[in-house]
Amino acid sequence: MKTLIIVPLLWFMLFSSVTYAQQDAQFSQYMFNGIYINPAYAGYKERLNLHTFYRSQWTGGLDGNPETFSLALDAIANDGNVGLALNVLKDQLGAESTLSGYLNYAYRLPVSESARLAFGLGAGVSQYAINGSKLSPNQLEDPTVPKTNQSVFVPDIRAGLYYSNDFFYAGVSMDNLIAQYMSYTKNPSILIPKKMPHFYLTAGGLMSFTEHFLVKPSFLLKNESKGPASLDLNVFMLFAQRVWLGGSYRTGISIWKKENLQQDLSTTNALVGLAEVFISDRLRIGYAYDFSYNKFKDFNYGTHELSLGFSLIARQCRMSTPRYF
């Protein structure tokens, strides 16, 4: 393919399609919407919950910067032994866009009086598209550049495990399990990147110092099968059962050598400040700000992320367990 000038961010998008960089949309407040990364999270809070996120990445300096919207609804059934969830995501990066929806099922097995081990499966479909009118090739008649929309519909499956008790939780999951095998990946005229499997590992806990002061450390490891891996290290503090304040450090890490990746990739990614406020026993709002801690910081004004959570049933007890995060 001839060299392309991106309007907007096409170079980044095409580079991702060649090197298989991480393709799943990223959220800094993932711990408040675990369904996005793990179907076994469905029903975890044991109430009917609505979670929604909006993320605008690399604002102020680049046209076509990534924008992502996510919505999830989950509840329990069968006396809490089953979790059900619906999650929808819309992601826009320059000329590339994704619209996906999944139905998720979790079987929640009691393993002790306060602990459950959940087995989750999700099935859904995604529409991946490239808008050719947003591309600006060096040569106007470049036959490798689409002049109109390219769009494909791809069915997919995701799976996960999730364990939790009153003081600790851990989960492991994978998505994009069958998308890479779809027929569109074998058509050289379609520029839509092949979607590769992603692996997630997360764990955390809750430490109580006083009735009105709790600390929640956690981490999230993300790895794409042929792209770079990243690690989020998080610490939250809960004040007066109403306000979460915390931060995250996100960095690239090398789990194993991947021949398709250059070996001198920058490892430091971002510092994140987060705040979550429970306006009432049913309503939570949150905000996160990501500061890119690398050379790319000179080309944008950071990343803003808003979240909202609403429970149709008010929580009946104090947030003394991870379930009420």
C-alpha positions in Angstrom: 0.0 0.0 0.0 1.3 3.5 -0.9 1.9 5.9 1.9 -1.2 7.5 3.2 -1.8 10.9 4.9 -4.3 10.4 7.6 -7.4 12.4 8.0 -7.7 11.8 11.0 -5.4 9.3 12.6 -5.4 6.9 9.7 -1.7 6.2 10.0 -2.4 4.9 13.5 -5.2 2.8 12.3 -3.3 1.2 9.5 -0.3 0.7 11.7 -2.6 -1.3 14.0 -3.8 -3.4 11.2 -0.3 -4.4 10.2 1.2 -5.0 13.7 -2.0 -6.2 15.4 -1.7 -3.5 18.1 -4.3 -3.7 20.9 -7.7 -3.3 19.2 -10.3 -3.4 22.0 -11.5 0.0 23.3 -9.9 1.0 26.6 -11.6 2.3 29.7 -9.9 3.7 32.8 -13.0 3.1 35.0 -13.3 -0.6 33.9 -13.6 -1.6 37.6 -17.1 0.0 37.6 -18.2 -1.8 34.5 -16.6 -5.3 34.6 -19.0 -6.7 32.1 -17.1 -5.0 29.3 -14.1 -7.2 29.9 -15.6 -10.3 31.5 -19.1 -11.9 30.9 -18.8 -13.8 34.2 -19.2 -10.4 35.9 -22.9 -10.5 35.0 -25.0 -10.3 38.2 -22.0 -9.6 40.4 -23.7 -6.8 42.3 -26.8 -8.9 42.7 -29.1 -6.0 41.7 -30.5 -4.7 38.4 -27.8 -2.2 37.3 -27.3 0.1 34.4 -23.7 1.2 33.7 -22.7 3.7 31.0 -19.4 5.3 29.9 -18.2 8.0 27.5 -14.5 8.3 26.7 -12.8 11.0 24.6 -9.2 10.2 24.1 -6.3 12.5 23.1 -8.5 15.6 23.1 -7.7 19.0 21.7 -4.8 18.2 19.4 -6.0 15.7 16.8 -9.0 15.5 14.5 -10.7 12.2 14.6 -9.4 11.3 18.1 -10.9 8.1 19.6 -14.4 8.4 21.1 -16.1 5.5 22.8 -19.5 4.9 24.3 -20.5 1.8 26.3 -23.7 0.8 28.0 -24.4 -2.4 30.1 -27.4 -3.7 31.9 -27.1 -6.7 34.2 -29.2 -8.5 36.8 -29.5 -11.9 38.6 -32.0 -14.7 38.2 -32.7 -18.1 39.7 -32.1 -17.0 43.3 -28.8 -15.3 42.4 -27.3 -18.4 40.8 -27.5 -16.9 37.3 -26.3 -13.5 36.0 -27.6 -12.0 32.8 -26.3 -9.0 31.0 -26.5 -6.9 27.8 -23.6 -4.7 26.8 -23.3 -2.4 23.8 -20.3 -0.5 22.6 -19.7 2.2 19.9 -16.1 3.1 19.1 -14.9 5.7 16.6 -11.3 6.2 15.6 -10.8 8.5 12.6 -12.2 6.6 9.6 -12.6 3.4 11.5 -15.7 2.6 13.6 -17.1 -0.3 15.6 -20.6 -1.0 16.8 -21.1 -4.2 18.9 -23.6 -5.9 21.2 -23.3 -8.9 23.4 -25.7 -11.0 25.4 -23.9 -12.5 28.5 -24.8 -15.4 30.7 -23.0 -16.3 34.0 -23.5 -19.3 36.2 -22.7 -18.3 39.7 -21.6 -21.3 41.8 -21.6 -20.8 45.6 -18.3 -22.1 47.0 -18.7 -20.9 50.6 -21.0 -18.7 52.6 -19.6 -15.5 51.2 -17.8 -16.6 48.0 -19.0 -17.4 44.5 -17.2 -18.7 41.4 -18.9 -17.5 38.1 -18.5 -19.1 34.7 -19.5 -16.7 31.9 -20.2 -16.8 28.2 -21.1 -14.0 25.9 -22.3 -14.1 22.3 -22.8 -11.2 20.0 -22.2 -9.4 16.7 -20.0 -6.5 15.7 -20.1 -4.2 12.7 -16.7 -3.0 11.7 -16.4 -0.2 9.1 -14.1 2.2 7.4 -15.4 5.4 5.8 -13.3 5.9 2.7 -14.4 9.6 2.4 -12.2 10.3 5.4 -9.0 9.0 3.8 -6.6 11.2 1.9 -4.1 9.2 -0.2 -0.9 10.7 -1.7 -2.3 9.7 -5.1 -6.0 10.4 -5.7 -6.4 7.4 -7.9 -4.7 4.9 -5.5 -6.8 1.7 -6.1 -5.9 0.4 -2.6 -7.9 3.1 -0.9 -11.7 2.6 -0.6 -13.7 5.6 -2.0 -16.8 4.7 0.0 -17.8 2.8 3.1 -16.5 -0.7 3.8 -18.5 -2.6 6.4 -18.6 -6.1 7.7 -20.8 -7.9 10.3 -18.9 -10.4 12.5 -20.4 -12.8 15.0 -18.3 -13.5 18.0 -18.0 -15.3 21.4 -16.3 -14.3 24.7 -15.7 -16.3 27.8 -14.5 -15.8 31.4 -14.3 -16.8 35.0 -14.8 -14.6 38.1 -14.3 -15.4 41.8 -15.3 -13.1 44.6 -15.7 -13.2 48.4 -16.2 -10.4 51.0 -12.6 -9.2 50.7 -11.1 -10.3 47.4 -12.0 -10.8 43.7 -10.2 -12.1 40.6 -11.2 -12.7 37.1 -9.8 -14.0 33.8 -11.4 -13.7 30.4 -10.9 -13.7 26.6 -12.8 -12.1 23.7 -12.7 -12.0 19.9 -12.5 -15.8 20.0 -13.9 -16.4 16.5 -13.7 -13.0 14.7 -10.2 -13.7 13.3 -11.6 -16.7 11.3 -14.3 -14.8 9.4 -14.1 -14.7 5.6 -13.6 -10.9 5.3 -10.0 -11.4 6.7 -9.1 -13.3 3.5 -10.3 -10.6 1.1 -7.3 -8.3 0.3 -9.7 -5.5 -1.0 -11.1 -5.1 2.5 -8.9 -2.9 4.7 -10.7 -3.6 8.0 -8.2 -5.0 10.5 -8.5 -8.6 11.6 -9.8 -8.7 15.1 -7.5 -10.8 17.3 -8.2 -12.5 20.7 -7.7 -10.4 23.8 -6.8 -11.7 27.2 -7.7 -10.0 30.5 -6.5 -10.9 34.1 -7.7 -8.8 37.0 -7.7 -9.0 40.8 -8.2 -6.7 43.8 -9.4 -6.5 47.3 -10.8 -4.3 50.0 -9.0 -3.2 53.2 -10.9 -1.6 56.0 -9.0 0.8 58.3 -12.1 2.4 59.9 -15.8 2.4 59.3 -15.4 5.5 57.1 -12.1 4.8 55.4 -11.5 1.8 53.1 -8.7 1.2 50.5 -9.1 -0.9 47.4 -5.9 -1.9 45.4 -6.3 -3.7 42.1 -4.7 -4.5 38.8 -5.6 -5.3 35.3 -3.4 -7.1 32.8 -4.4 -6.8 29.1 -2.8 -8.8 26.4 -3.6 -9.0 22.7 -2.4 -12.2 21.0 -0.1 -10.4 18.5 0.1 -6.9 20.1 1.7 -5.3 23.1 0.5 -6.1 26.6 -0.3 -3.4 29.2 -0.7 -3.4 33.0 -2.9 -1.1 35.1 -2.0 -0.7 38.8 -4.9 1.0 40.7 -5.5 2.3 44.2 -8.8 3.7 45.4 -9.8 5.2 48.8 -13.4 5.3 50.0 -14.5 8.1 52.3 -17.7 8.1 54.3 -19.2 5.4 52.2 -19.9 7.9 49.4 -16.7 9.1 47.7 -14.0 7.1 45.9 -10.8 8.9 45.1 -7.8 7.1 43.4 -5.4 6.8 40.6 -3.9 4.4 38.1 -0.5 3.8 36.5 -0.7 2.2 33.1 2.4 0.8 31.4 3.4 -1.5 28.7 5.0 -4.8 29.7 6.7 -7.7 27.9 5.1 -11.0 28.8 6.7 -13.0 26.0 8.6 -12.1 22.9 6.5 -11.3 19.9 8.4 -11.3 16.6 6.0 -8.8 14.9 6.6 -6.1 17.4 9.6 -3.7 17.4 11.7 -4.2 20.6 12.1 -0.6 21.5 8.5 0.3 22.1 7.9 2.9 24.8 6.7 1.1 27.9 5.2 4.0 29.9 1.7 4.9 28.8 -0.3 7.1 31.2 -1.1 8.3 34.7 -4.8 8.4 35.6 -6.8 10.3 38.2 -10.2 9.0 39.1 -13.2 10.1 41.3 -16.5 8.3 41.9 -19.3 9.8 43.9 -22.5 8.0 45.1 -25.1 10.8 44.8 -27.6 8.4 46.4 -28.0 4.7 47.2 -29.0 4.2 43.6 -26.9 6.7 41.5 -23.2 6.9 41.0 -21.2 9.3 38.8 -17.5 9.2 37.9 -14.8 11.0 36.1 -11.3 10.0 35.0 -8.5 12.0 33.4 -5.6 10.2 31.6 -2.3 12.0 31.1 -0.1 10.4 28.5 3.3 10.1 30.0 5.3 9.7 26.8 6.3 11.8 23.7 2.7 11.7 22.5 1.7 14.1 25.4 2.9 17.0 23.2 0.1 16.4 20.7 -3.0 16.3 22.9 -4.6 17.6 26.1 -5.3 14.3 27.7 -8.2 11.9 27.9 -11.5 12.5 29.6 -13.9 9.7 30.7 -17.3 10.1 32.3 -19.3 7.3 33.8 -22.7 6.8 35.3 -24.2 3.9 37.3 -27.8 3.5 38.3 -29.4 0.7 40.3 -33.1 0.1 40.1 -33.0 -1.3 43.6 -31.1 0.7 46.3 -28.2 -1.0 48.0 -29.4 -2.2 51.4 -26.1 -2.4 53.3 -22.9 -0.5 53.6 -20.1 -1.0 51.1 -18.1 -3.3 53.3 -17.5 -5.9 50.5 -16.1 -5.6 46.9 -19.6 -6.2 45.6 -20.6 -2.6 46.3 -17.8 -1.1 44.3 
